[in-house]
Amino acid sequence: MRCPECLSTQAYAAPVFPCACGSPVAPPVAAGAVAEPITRRNWTDEWVTVRCGACGREDDWPHPELGCQCGAVLRVPVRTTDAAPSGDGAGNGDGAGAGGPGGSGGTGAGAASAGTGAGGAPGGPGGPGDSRGPGASGGRAPGDRASDPADPADPADPQGSDAPQDSGTPPHQGPYRPFAERYPAHIPLPPTGPRTAPARGAFRPVTIRTGRDAVAAAASYLRWLGFRDVVQPEERPASGVDLRAPGLVAQVDPSTRPAGLRAVECLWLNGLSASATSVFFSLAGYTPEARTRAAEIGLPLFVLDLTGTPQPVNHAADDLASGGA
């Protein structure tokens, strides 16, 4: 394999993967093709579809890659084919089988040597042990309908010629489809029914007069949503998180200025570090940048009025208020 960056040549052998049938499968490397340096990765180019030669199964395996001594990572080109696996049961050799009455002989010697031909199989039509003679599968006399096993009127074949016949070859898997068609980059989620609202009573708000009242109102609302063991620290920590519960971090901004982008992102990072849901409450609302960022990361935003009733601001808050914890 030649590197297009430093023009050095090195030996390469394709990796071997195990098929579900137990046979080894290796991506067919395209001989003489030029390797391509990998500068940007995407999901489609990381996989290649390989057909098993033993069972005909098609599976997706990692695309072969090669690391060059110059530091470049090369994508090894592979050969794709739409044709069915070779080695079908129809022998086409120039055989010398002797024909029976009214017809020529069976299939050639090439099919008989492979053991898969229609006329050279042991015990099959036209082969050793066939009571109808060596030329029964090759042809028949005009008007002889009972001697044709594929004739729908043959009493020995009640299902006719449409009956499935076992040729000993792998079943056809259909036309080849690239990985990008079978696994698109975006798969829409299936439609789901409306979520049943949890059974809970009416929320009883806490009138807000001070900053501590705002935190208490948010804590009461979170307990009403279903969060348990909501804890309010005695002193506000440096992280700005005012309320904590198992799987929850919440911040309450009682100031008269809208909450900004930095406050929203800091709360989101605190939630990520704790593997918890982040919820923001504010008395004065939010800046447009904060709302946009919260919509992108899915952080619920609530606005507290002086009666202590939180109002959802974005879709994430609506989902939390309707579905609960």
C-alpha positions in Angstrom: 0.0 0.0 0.0 1.5 3.4 -1.1 1.0 6.5 1.1 0.1 9.5 -1.0 1.7 11.8 1.6 5.3 10.5 1.7 5.1 8.0 -1.2 6.4 5.2 0.9 5.2 1.6 0.3 4.4 -1.0 2.9 2.7 -4.3 3.1 -0.9 -4.5 4.3 -3.3 -7.4 5.1 -7.0 -6.8 5.6 -8.3 -7.6 9.1 -10.5 -10.7 9.4 -13.8 -10.6 11.3 -16.0 -13.5 12.5 -19.4 -13.9 10.7 -22.4 -15.1 12.7 -22.1 -18.4 10.9 -18.6 -18.9 12.2 -16.8 -18.3 8.9 -14.0 -15.6 8.7 -14.9 -12.5 6.7 -12.4 -10.0 5.4 -13.1 -6.7 3.5 -12.0 -7.2 -0.1 -9.1 -4.7 -0.6 -9.1 -3.1 -4.1 -5.9 -4.0 -5.8 -4.0 -1.1 -7.3 -6.2 1.6 -5.7 -4.6 4.6 -4.0 -5.1 4.9 -0.2 -6.9 8.1 0.9 -5.6 10.2 3.9 -8.2 10.6 6.6 -8.6 14.3 7.5 -12.2 14.2 8.8 -14.2 11.4 10.1 -17.9 10.7 9.7 -20.1 7.8 10.6 -20.8 6.6 7.1 -17.1 6.3 6.0 -16.2 4.4 9.2 -18.1 1.2 8.2 -18.0 -1.0 5.1 -20.6 -3.7 4.2 -19.0 -7.1 3.6 -20.8 -10.2 2.3 -19.9 -13.6 3.8 -18.9 -16.1 1.1 -20.2 -19.0 3.2 -23.7 -18.0 4.2 -24.3 -14.9 2.1 -25.0 -12.7 5.1 -24.2 -9.0 4.8 -22.8 -7.2 7.9 -21.1 -3.9 8.5 -17.5 -4.0 9.8 -15.0 -1.3 10.5 -13.4 0.2 7.4 -9.8 -0.9 7.0 -7.2 1.7 8.0 -3.5 1.9 7.9 -1.1 4.1 9.9 1.9 5.3 7.9 5.3 6.0 9.4 5.0 9.7 8.4 2.1 10.1 10.8 -0.8 10.0 8.2 -3.8 7.7 8.8 -4.9 6.1 5.5 -8.3 4.7 4.6 -7.7 1.5 2.6 -10.0 1.3 -0.5 -12.2 -1.7 -0.6 -14.0 -3.4 -3.5 -17.8 -3.3 -3.4 -19.9 -5.6 -5.7 -23.6 -5.9 -6.4 -23.4 -9.4 -7.8 -24.4 -12.5 -5.8 -21.7 -14.7 -4.4 -20.0 -16.9 -7.0 -20.1 -20.7 -7.1 -23.8 -21.2 -8.0 -25.1 -24.7 -8.6 -25.5 -24.4 -12.4 -22.5 -26.1 -14.1 -21.6 -24.7 -17.5 -18.7 -27.1 -18.4 -18.4 -28.7 -21.8 -19.4 -32.1 -20.5 -19.6 -35.3 -22.4 -22.7 -36.8 -20.7 -24.6 -39.2 -22.9 -28.2 -38.1 -23.6 -31.2 -40.3 -23.3 -33.9 -40.7 -25.9 -34.9 -37.5 -27.5 -32.4 -35.2 -25.7 -28.9 -34.3 -25.1 -26.8 -35.3 -22.0 -26.7 -33.7 -18.6 -24.4 -30.9 -17.5 -20.7 -31.0 -18.2 -17.8 -32.5 -16.4 -16.9 -29.1 -14.8 -20.1 -29.2 -12.8 -19.7 -32.9 -11.9 -16.2 -32.3 -10.5 -17.4 -29.5 -8.3 -20.1 -31.6 -6.8 -22.8 -29.0 -7.4 -23.9 -29.5 -10.9 -27.5 -30.5 -11.8 -26.5 -33.4 -13.9 -23.4 -34.7 -12.1 -24.5 -34.9 -8.5 -24.4 -38.5 -7.1 -27.9 -39.9 -6.9 -29.4 -36.9 -8.7 -31.1 -36.8 -12.1 -28.7 -38.2 -14.6 -26.1 -39.2 -12.1 -25.1 -42.6 -10.7 -28.0 -44.4 -9.1 -30.7 -42.7 -11.2 -33.2 -45.4 -12.4 -34.3 -43.2 -15.3 -31.1 -43.4 -17.1 -28.2 -41.0 -17.6 -30.0 -38.7 -19.9 -33.3 -38.2 -18.0 -32.4 -34.7 -16.9 -31.0 -33.5 -20.2 -34.1 -33.9 -22.4 -37.2 -35.9 -23.2 -39.1 -37.1 -26.2 -41.9 -34.8 -27.6 -45.1 -35.4 -25.7 -43.4 -37.1 -22.8 -44.9 -35.0 -19.9 -44.8 -37.5 -17.1 -41.0 -37.8 -17.3 -40.3 -34.1 -16.6 -40.0 -33.4 -12.9 -40.5 -29.7 -13.4 -43.8 -30.1 -15.4 -46.8 -28.8 -13.4 -48.9 -31.7 -14.7 -46.4 -34.3 -13.4 -48.1 -36.4 -10.7 -44.8 -36.9 -9.0 -44.5 -33.1 -8.5 -48.0 -32.0 -7.1 -46.7 -28.5 -6.3 -45.6 -27.8 -9.8 -42.5 -25.8 -10.9 -43.2 -23.0 -8.4 -42.2 -25.2 -5.4 -38.9 -24.0 -3.8 -35.9 -26.1 -4.9 -32.8 -26.5 -2.8 -29.9 -25.8 -5.1 -27.3 -25.9 -2.3 -26.4 -22.2 -2.7 -26.8 -19.4 -0.2 -30.1 -17.5 -0.5 -30.1 -14.3 -2.4 -29.8 -11.3 -0.2 -31.3 -8.8 -2.6 -29.6 -5.9 -4.3 -26.7 -4.4 -2.5 -27.5 -1.2 -0.6 -24.7 1.1 0.8 -24.3 1.7 4.5 -25.6 5.3 4.1 -28.9 4.1 2.7 -29.6 1.4 5.3 -28.4 3.6 8.2 -29.3 7.3 7.5 -27.5 10.0 9.5 -30.9 11.2 11.0 -33.5 8.7 12.1 -36.7 10.4 13.2 -38.1 9.2 16.5 -41.4 7.2 16.4 -44.5 9.1 17.4 -45.5 8.7 21.0 -48.7 9.4 22.8 -49.2 12.2 25.3 -47.6 11.5 28.6 -50.1 11.0 31.4 -49.9 13.8 34.0 -49.0 12.5 37.5 -51.7 12.6 40.1 -50.9 15.5 42.5 -52.8 18.2 44.2 -52.8 21.9 43.4 -49.6 23.8 44.1 -49.6 26.1 47.1 -47.3 29.0 46.4 -45.2 30.9 49.0 -45.4 34.7 48.9 -42.0 36.2 48.0 -40.8 39.1 50.1 -37.0 38.4 50.4 -34.4 36.4 48.5 -34.8 33.5 51.0 -38.5 33.4 50.2 -37.7 33.0 46.5 -35.5 30.0 47.3 -38.2 28.6 49.6 -40.8 29.0 46.9 -38.6 27.2 44.3 -37.9 24.4 46.7 -41.6 24.0 47.4 -42.4 23.8 43.7 -39.7 21.2 43.1 -41.1 19.0 45.8 -44.5 19.4 44.2 -43.0 18.2 40.9 -41.9 15.0 42.6 -38.3 15.6 43.6 -37.5 14.2 47.0 -35.1 15.4 49.7 -34.7 18.9 48.3 -32.1 20.5 50.4 -31.5 24.3 50.9 -28.1 25.1 52.2 -27.7 27.7 55.0 -25.3 29.7 53.0 -25.2 30.0 49.2 -22.1 28.1 47.8 -19.7 29.6 45.4 -21.1 27.4 42.6 -24.4 29.3 42.7 -26.4 26.2 43.3 -29.2 27.0 45.8 -31.1 23.7 45.9 -29.9 20.1 45.6 -31.7 16.8 45.5 -31.0 13.3 44.2 -30.7 13.9 40.5 -31.3 17.6 40.7 -29.4 20.9 41.0 -31.3 24.2 40.9 -30.4 27.9 41.0 -32.6 30.8 42.1 -31.8 34.3 41.0 -33.8 36.8 43.2 -32.1 39.9 41.7 -33.9 42.5 39.7 -31.7 42.0 36.6 -32.4 39.3 34.0 -30.3 36.2 34.3 -27.6 36.1 31.7 -25.8 33.5 29.5 -23.0 32.9 32.0 -25.3 31.9 34.8 -27.3 29.5 32.6 -24.1 27.8 31.3 -22.6 27.5 34.8 -25.7 25.8 36.1 -25.7 23.4 33.1 -22.1 22.5 33.8 -22.8 21.9 37.5 -25.6 19.5 36.4 -23.3 17.7 34.0 -20.7 17.2 36.7 -23.3 15.8 39.1 -25.2 13.8 36.4 -28.3 15.6 37.5 -31.1 17.7 36.0 -30.5 21.4 36.1 -33.4 23.9 36.7 -33.2 27.7 36.8 -35.6 30.1 38.6 -35.4 33.8 38.2 -37.5 36.8 39.4 -36.6 39.2 36.6 -36.5 36.8 33.6 -33.7 36.0 31.2 -31.7 37.7 28.5 -32.3 36.6 24.9 -28.9 35.0 24.8 -29.7 33.0 27.9 -33.0 31.8 26.5 -31.4 30.7 23.2 -28.6 28.8 25.0 -31.1 27.1 27.4 -33.2 26.0 24.4 -30.1 24.5 22.8 -29.0 22.5 25.8 -32.6 21.7 27.1 -32.3 23.5 30.4 -35.7 24.3 32.0 -36.2 28.0 32.8 -38.9 29.3 35.2 -39.9 32.8 36.1 -41.1 33.5 39.7 -43.8 36.1 40.3 -44.3 37.8 43.7 -47.0 35.3 44.6 -44.4 32.5 44.5 -45.8 30.7 41.5 -43.2 29.6 38.9 -44.1 30.0 35.2 -42.4 28.0 32.6 -40.4 30.0 30.0 -39.2 27.3 27.4 -40.3 23.9 26.2 -38.0 22.1 28.6 -39.8 23.8 31.5 -43.2 23.0 30.0 -42.2 19.3 29.8 -41.0 19.3 33.4 -44.1 21.1 34.7 -46.5 18.7 32.9 -44.6 15.4 33.4 -43.0 16.0 36.8 -39.8 14.5 38.1 
